[in-house]
Amino acid sequence: MPAQWRKSTKSLHRPEQCVEVRITAEHTAVRDTKDRAAGHFTTSRHQWSAFVSAIRAGRYDC
């Protein structure tokens, strides 16, 4: 069974700012919920994990 796309439950209140993520054994794919036909980008699981950790640590807060 192929990996499924999923959307964060935090985006339920802000549907205009959503992305969907599909995680496989080797890669993480990300796409815009509003424009799924535009495609997606893929990154390594390691890069995705580092990005999420940086967000949680507040690195990109304004």
GUZAKE-815396 format. One record per residue: x, y, z of N, C-alpha, C in turn; residue in three letters. Coordinates in Angstrom, 1 decimal. Layout:
<gumars>
nc1;nc2;nc3;cac1;cac2;cac3;cc1;cc2;cc3;r
X;Y;Z;X;Y;Z;X;Y;Z;ALA
...
</gumars>
This chain:
<gumars>
nc1;nc2;nc3;cac1;cac2;cac3;cc1;cc2;cc3;r
0.8;-1.2;0.0;0.0;0.0;0.0;0.9;1.3;0.0;MET
0.7;2.2;-0.9;1.5;3.4;-1.0;1.2;4.3;0.2;PRO
2.2;5.1;0.6;2.0;6.1;1.6;0.9;7.0;1.3;ALA
0.1;7.5;2.3;-1.0;8.4;2.1;-0.5;9.8;2.4;GLN
-1.1;10.8;1.7;-0.9;12.2;2.0;-1.7;12.5;3.3;TRP
-1.1;13.3;4.1;-1.8;13.7;5.3;-1.7;15.2;5.6;ARG
-2.6;15.8;6.2;-2.6;17.2;6.5;-2.6;17.4;8.0;LYS
-1.9;18.3;8.5;-1.8;18.6;10.0;-3.2;18.9;10.5;SER
-3.5;18.4;11.7;-4.7;18.8;12.4;-4.7;20.2;12.8;THR
-3.5;20.8;12.9;-3.4;22.2;13.3;-3.9;23.1;12.1;LYS
-4.0;22.6;10.9;-4.4;23.4;9.8;-5.9;23.5;9.6;SER
-6.6;22.8;10.4;-8.1;22.7;10.3;-8.7;24.1;10.5;LEU
-8.0;25.0;11.3;-8.5;26.3;11.5;-7.9;27.4;10.6;HIS
-7.0;27.0;9.8;-6.3;27.9;8.8;-6.2;27.2;7.5;ARG
-7.2;26.9;6.8;-7.2;26.1;5.6;-6.4;26.8;4.4;PRO
-6.3;28.1;4.6;-5.6;28.9;3.5;-4.1;28.7;3.6;GLU
-3.6;28.1;4.7;-2.2;28.0;4.9;-1.8;26.5;5.1;GLN
-2.2;25.6;4.3;-2.0;24.2;4.5;-1.1;23.6;3.5;CYS
-0.4;22.6;4.0;0.4;21.7;3.2;0.1;20.3;3.5;VAL
0.3;19.4;2.6;0.1;18.0;2.9;1.5;17.3;2.8;GLU
1.7;16.3;3.6;3.0;15.6;3.7;2.7;14.1;3.4;VAL
3.6;13.5;2.7;3.6;12.0;2.5;5.0;11.5;2.8;ARG
5.0;10.6;3.8;6.3;10.1;4.3;6.5;8.6;3.9;ILE
7.6;8.3;3.3;7.9;7.0;2.9;9.2;6.6;3.7;THR
9.7;5.4;3.5;10.9;4.9;4.2;12.1;5.8;3.8;ALA
12.2;6.3;2.6;13.4;7.1;2.2;13.2;8.6;2.1;GLU
11.9;9.0;1.7;11.7;10.4;1.4;10.5;11.0;2.1;HIS
10.4;12.3;2.1;9.2;13.0;2.5;8.8;13.9;1.4;THR
7.6;13.9;0.9;7.0;14.7;-0.1;6.1;15.7;0.5;ALA
6.1;17.0;-0.1;5.3;18.1;0.5;4.6;18.7;-0.7;VAL
3.3;19.0;-0.5;2.5;19.7;-1.6;1.5;20.7;-1.0;ARG
1.1;21.7;-1.8;0.2;22.7;-1.3;-1.2;22.1;-1.4;ASP
-2.0;22.1;-0.3;-3.3;21.6;-0.3;-4.2;22.2;-1.3;THR
-4.1;23.5;-1.5;-5.0;24.3;-2.4;-4.7;24.0;-3.9;LYS
-3.5;23.5;-4.2;-3.1;23.4;-5.6;-2.3;22.0;-5.8;ASP
-3.0;21.0;-5.5;-2.4;19.6;-5.6;-1.9;19.3;-6.9;ARG
-2.5;19.9;-8.0;-2.1;19.6;-9.4;-0.8;20.2;-9.7;ALA
-0.3;21.2;-8.9;1.0;21.9;-9.2;2.2;21.0;-8.9;ALA
1.9;19.8;-8.2;3.0;18.9;-8.0;3.5;19.0;-6.5;GLY
4.6;18.5;-6.2;5.2;18.4;-4.9;6.7;18.5;-5.0;HIS
7.3;18.7;-3.8;8.8;18.6;-3.7;9.1;17.5;-2.8;PHE
10.2;16.9;-3.0;10.6;15.7;-2.2;12.0;16.0;-1.5;THR
12.1;15.6;-0.3;13.3;15.8;0.5;13.7;14.5;1.2;THR
14.9;14.4;1.7;15.2;13.2;2.5;14.5;13.3;3.9;SER
14.3;12.1;4.4;13.7;12.1;5.8;14.5;12.9;6.8;ARG
15.9;12.8;6.7;16.7;13.5;7.6;16.5;15.0;7.5;HIS
16.5;15.5;6.2;16.3;17.0;6.0;14.9;17.4;6.6;GLN
13.9;16.6;6.3;12.6;17.0;6.8;12.6;17.0;8.3;TRP
13.2;16.0;9.0;13.2;16.0;10.4;13.9;17.2;11.0;SER
15.0;17.6;10.4;15.8;18.8;10.8;14.9;20.1;10.6;ALA
14.2;20.2;9.5;13.3;21.3;9.3;12.2;21.4;10.3;PHE
11.6;20.3;10.6;10.5;20.3;11.6;11.0;20.6;13.0;VAL
12.2;20.1;13.3;12.8;20.4;14.6;13.1;21.9;14.8;SER
13.6;22.5;13.7;13.9;23.9;13.7;12.6;24.8;13.9;ALA
11.5;24.3;13.2;10.3;25.0;13.4;9.8;24.9;14.9;ILE
9.9;23.8;15.4;9.5;23.6;16.8;10.3;24.4;17.8;ARG
11.6;24.6;17.4;12.5;25.3;18.3;12.3;26.9;18.1;ALA
11.4;27.3;17.2;11.2;28.7;17.0;12.2;29.4;16.1;GLY
13.0;28.6;15.4;14.0;29.2;14.5;13.4;30.2;13.4;ARG
12.2;29.9;13.0;11.7;30.7;11.9;10.6;31.7;12.4;TYR
10.4;31.8;13.7;9.4;32.8;14.2;9.8;34.2;13.9;ASP
8.9;35.0;13.6;9.2;36.4;13.3;9.0;37.3;14.5;CYS
</gumars>
